Amino acid sequence: MPHSPEQQGFVPEDAREGEHRFSSTPEAMQKGAERVVDMATKAFQVDGQERIEALRQERQENPDQRFVITGSHLSNLDVPAAVKVLGRDFNMQVAPESVLFGLTAQQIVMNIAGRENFTPLEYKKRKGGGKMGVFNPDNFDALGETMEEGRTPWIAIHPMTTDGKMKHARVGPVFLAHKTGSRVIPTALEVRGGSISFEGIAELAKGFAKKVDATYHVGSSIELEPVDIAPLEDVLRKRGRGEKITKEELAAFKETHRRLQEQADRIGETIAAMLPEEHRGVYAKEEAADKKIK
C-alpha cells in the first residue's frame, strides 16, 4: 500500500501556494521511484523535513543557485528514495556508473524512467575482477550541460558497496560542485531489515519478499571553500590525449586533488553522521581510531 504523504514527509501542494515553482523531476520517473520504494518498504520516513523547507527558501531567495545532491551508496534503493523525496523540488539527473547501462534489470528501470534522465560515469576494469571509478572530466561536462537546462544531479559520494558500510568518499561530487558553482546537499538512505543492498537477483528477491523499514535523511546544503580545479582538468585531459605532463603540472594536480579529497571526506563524515554507527564504515569512530593508531 502506498505510504501516506505525512509518512513520506511531503508538504501538500496547497501549503506551497505563492512560492516560485521550480521544475520537478519528470512525472514518469517520480511515479516509477514511488512504486519501487512502496514495493520494497513497509515503512518509509523522511528525516530533515525542516532542512528541505530551508532548501526551498534558499531557492526562493536565490533562484539561480545550483545544487549537487550526493549520498551514501549502500543500497540500490537510494536513487528511488532520493527521487521520491526530492523529485518534486528538483529536476533530478541521476549519474550512475556506466556499467549499469549494460545490466538488464537496470536497463529496464532506466527505460521506464527515461534514459535521458541518466548521465553515466565511466569505470574501468580492475585486475582480478571488479570495477572502480574512472575520473573522466568529459562525464562532468555532460552533467554540467544538463544543469544548464535546469537539472540537479544526484551522484554517489562513494562506489556501491554490498556490506552496508560506507567507503571512502570520491572527489567527483565536489569536483562537479566547483565546476558548476553549486552547493552540495548531503543525503543518506538508512535501511533496516531484509536486504540492505538490493544488489543482484537474490538480494532483490529477498528485499521484496521481506520489506524493509527505511529512513531518508536530508542534510543542510553545504557551500564549499573555493578550489581552482583547472590543474586537475588539464592533467586529466592531457592523459586522455597521451600527452606529456610536466613535474609542475603533476604537483599542481596532486595538490588540487588533495584539497578536493579533504572536502569530499568532510561531506562523507557529514553523511555518515546521519547513519547508525554500524553503517558508517570508514567514517565510524572505531575505524577512525584504528587509522590514527596505524
C-alpha positions in Angstrom: 0.0 0.0 0.0 1.4 3.4 -0.9 2.7 5.4 2.1 0.8 8.4 3.1 2.0 12.0 2.3 2.5 12.6 6.0 4.7 9.5 6.4 6.7 10.4 3.3 7.3 13.9 4.8 5.9 15.8 1.8 4.3 19.2 2.0 0.8 19.4 0.4 0.6 21.4 -2.8 -1.9 23.8 -1.3 0.5 24.7 1.5 3.0 25.9 -1.1 0.8 28.4 -2.9 2.6 31.6 -3.9 6.0 30.0 -4.0 8.2 30.2 -7.0 7.7 26.9 -8.8 10.9 25.2 -9.9 10.7 22.4 -12.4 10.3 18.9 -10.9 11.7 15.5 -11.9 9.6 14.1 -14.9 6.4 12.6 -13.7 7.1 9.1 -15.1 10.4 9.0 -13.2 8.7 10.2 -9.9 5.9 7.6 -10.2 8.4 4.8 -11.0 10.5 5.8 -8.0 7.5 5.8 -5.7 6.4 2.3 -7.0 9.8 0.8 -6.3 10.0 2.3 -2.8 6.5 1.3 -2.0 7.2 -2.3 -3.1 10.4 -2.6 -1.2 9.4 -0.9 2.1 6.8 -1.4 4.8 7.6 1.9 6.4 9.3 4.9 4.8 10.1 8.1 6.6 11.9 11.4 5.9 14.4 12.9 8.4 15.1 16.5 7.7 11.8 18.0 6.5 12.9 21.3 8.1 16.0 21.2 6.0 14.0 20.6 2.9 12.0 23.6 3.7 15.2 25.6 4.2 16.3 24.4 0.7 13.1 25.7 -0.7 13.6 29.0 1.0 17.2 29.1 -0.2 16.0 28.7 -3.8 13.3 31.3 -3.4 16.0 33.8 -2.3 18.5 32.8 -5.0 16.7 31.1 -7.9 19.9 30.8 -9.9 21.7 28.8 -7.2 22.6 25.3 -8.4 22.9 22.2 -6.3 24.5 18.8 -6.4 22.8 16.1 -4.4 25.1 13.4 -3.0 24.7 10.5 -0.7 26.0 7.2 0.6 25.6 4.3 -1.8 24.7 1.4 0.5 21.6 0.3 -1.4 20.1 0.4 -4.8 17.1 1.9 -3.2 18.9 5.2 -2.6 18.1 6.7 -6.0 14.4 5.8 -6.0 14.3 7.2 -2.4 16.0 10.4 -3.5 13.6 10.9 -6.4 10.6 10.1 -4.1 11.6 12.7 -1.5 13.3 15.4 -3.6 11.9 14.9 -7.0 9.1 17.4 -6.5 11.6 20.2 -5.6 14.4 19.3 -8.1 14.5 18.2 -11.7 16.9 15.4 -10.9 19.6 13.9 -13.2 21.0 10.6 -12.0 24.7 9.9 -12.5 25.2 6.1 -12.2 28.3 4.1 -13.1 28.2 3.3 -16.8 28.3 -0.4 -16.1 24.7 -0.2 -15.1 23.8 0.6 -18.7 24.8 -3.0 -19.6 22.7 -4.8 -17.0 19.2 -6.0 -18.0 17.4 -5.1 -14.7 18.9 -1.6 -14.6 18.2 -1.1 -18.4 14.5 -1.8 -17.8 14.4 0.6 -14.9 16.1 3.3 -17.0 13.9 2.7 -19.9 10.8 3.1 -17.7 12.1 6.3 -16.0 13.6 7.7 -19.3 17.2 7.1 -20.2 17.6 10.9 -20.9 17.3 11.3 -17.1 20.6 9.4 -16.5 24.2 10.5 -17.3 26.7 7.6 -17.0 30.0 7.9 -15.2 32.7 5.7 -16.7 34.5 3.0 -14.9 37.5 0.7 -15.7 38.2 -2.9 -15.2 40.4 -3.9 -12.3 42.9 -6.8 -12.3 41.3 -9.7 -10.6 37.8 -8.5 -11.5 35.5 -5.8 -10.2 35.3 -2.2 -11.2 36.4 1.2 -10.0 35.5 4.7 -10.9 37.5 6.5 -13.5 37.7 10.2 -13.2 36.7 11.4 -16.7 36.2 15.2 -17.0 34.0 14.6 -20.1 31.4 12.9 -17.9 31.2 16.1 -15.8 31.0 18.3 -18.8 27.9 16.3 -19.8 26.4 16.7 -16.3 27.2 20.4 -16.4 25.2 20.7 -19.6 22.2 19.1 -18.0 22.5 21.6 -15.2 22.4 24.5 -17.7 19.0 23.0 -18.7 17.8 23.2 -15.1 18.6 19.7 -13.9 20.1 18.8 -10.5 22.5 15.8 -10.4 22.4 13.0 -7.9 25.8 11.4 -7.6 27.0 8.9 -5.0 29.8 10.1 -2.6 31.4 6.6 -2.9 31.0 3.5 -5.1 28.2 1.0 -4.4 29.0 -1.4 -1.5 27.2 -4.5 -0.5 28.4 -4.8 3.1 26.3 -1.9 4.4 29.3 0.2 5.3 30.4 3.5 3.8 33.6 3.6 1.7 36.0 6.5 1.3 34.4 9.5 -0.4 35.3 10.1 -4.0 36.0 13.7 -5.3 33.5 13.6 -8.1 30.6 15.4 -6.4 32.8 18.2 -5.1 34.6 18.5 -8.4 31.2 18.9 -10.1 30.1 21.4 -7.4 33.2 23.6 -8.1 32.8 23.2 -11.9 29.2 24.5 -11.8 29.2 26.8 -8.8 26.9 24.5 -6.8 26.2 23.9 -3.2 26.2 20.3 -2.1 23.1 18.6 -0.5 24.2 15.6 1.7 21.8 12.7 2.0 21.7 9.2 3.3 19.3 6.3 3.0 19.1 4.2 6.1 17.7 0.7 5.6 16.7 -1.7 8.4 15.8 -5.4 8.0 15.5 -7.5 4.8 18.0 -6.8 2.1 20.3 -3.8 2.6 21.9 -3.5 -0.8 19.2 -5.0 -3.2 22.3 -5.9 -5.3 21.7 -8.8 -7.7 18.7 -11.1 -8.3 18.9 -13.0 -4.9 19.1 -9.7 -2.9 16.2 -8.2 -4.9 14.0 -11.2 -4.3 15.0 -11.2 -0.6 14.2 -7.4 -0.4 10.8 -7.6 -2.0 9.9 -10.8 0.0 10.8 -9.2 3.3 10.1 -5.5 3.1 12.4 -3.1 4.9 12.0 -0.1 7.1 13.7 2.9 5.6 14.5 6.5 6.5 15.8 9.0 4.0 18.0 11.6 5.7 18.4 15.1 4.1 21.1 17.5 5.4 21.6 21.2 5.0 23.2 22.5 1.9 27.0 23.0 2.1 29.0 25.8 0.4 32.5 24.6 -0.4 35.6 26.7 0.1 36.7 27.7 -3.4 39.2 25.5 -5.2 40.7 26.1 -8.6 40.0 22.8 -10.4 41.9 23.8 -13.6 45.1 21.9 -12.8 43.1 18.7 -12.3 41.2 19.1 -15.6 44.4 20.0 -17.5 46.3 16.9 -16.4 43.3 14.5 -16.9 42.7 15.8 -20.4 46.4 15.5 -21.3 46.5 12.0 -20.0 43.4 11.2 -22.2 45.3 12.5 -25.2 48.5 10.7 -24.3 50.4 14.0 -23.9 53.4 14.6 -21.7 52.8 16.0 -18.2 55.4 18.3 -16.6 56.5 17.9 -13.0 54.9 21.3 -12.2 51.6 20.2 -13.7 51.7 17.0 -11.8 52.5 18.8 -8.5 49.6 21.2 -9.1 47.3 18.2 -9.9 48.2 16.4 -6.7 47.7 19.5 -4.5 44.3 20.2 -6.2 43.2 16.6 -5.7 44.3 16.7 -2.1 42.2 19.7 -1.4 39.2 18.2 -3.2 39.6 14.9 -1.2 39.6 16.8 2.1 36.3 18.4 1.1 34.9 15.1 -0.1 35.8 13.5 3.2 34.2 16.2 5.2 31.0 15.6 3.2 31.4 11.9 3.8 31.7 12.5 7.5 28.5 14.6 7.4 26.6 11.9 5.6 28.0 9.2 7.9 26.7 11.1 10.9 23.2 10.7 9.6 23.5 6.9 9.7 23.8 4.4 12.6 27.3 3.7 13.7 27.3 0.2 12.0 26.8 1.7 8.6 29.4 4.5 8.8 32.2 2.2 7.6 35.5 4.2 7.2 33.9 7.1 9.0 32.9 5.1 12.1 34.6 6.2 15.3 36.3 2.8 15.7 37.6 2.9 12.2 38.9 6.4 12.6 40.6 5.4 15.8 42.3 2.4 14.1 43.6 4.7 11.4 45.2 7.0 13.9 46.9 4.1 15.7 48.4 2.8 12.5 
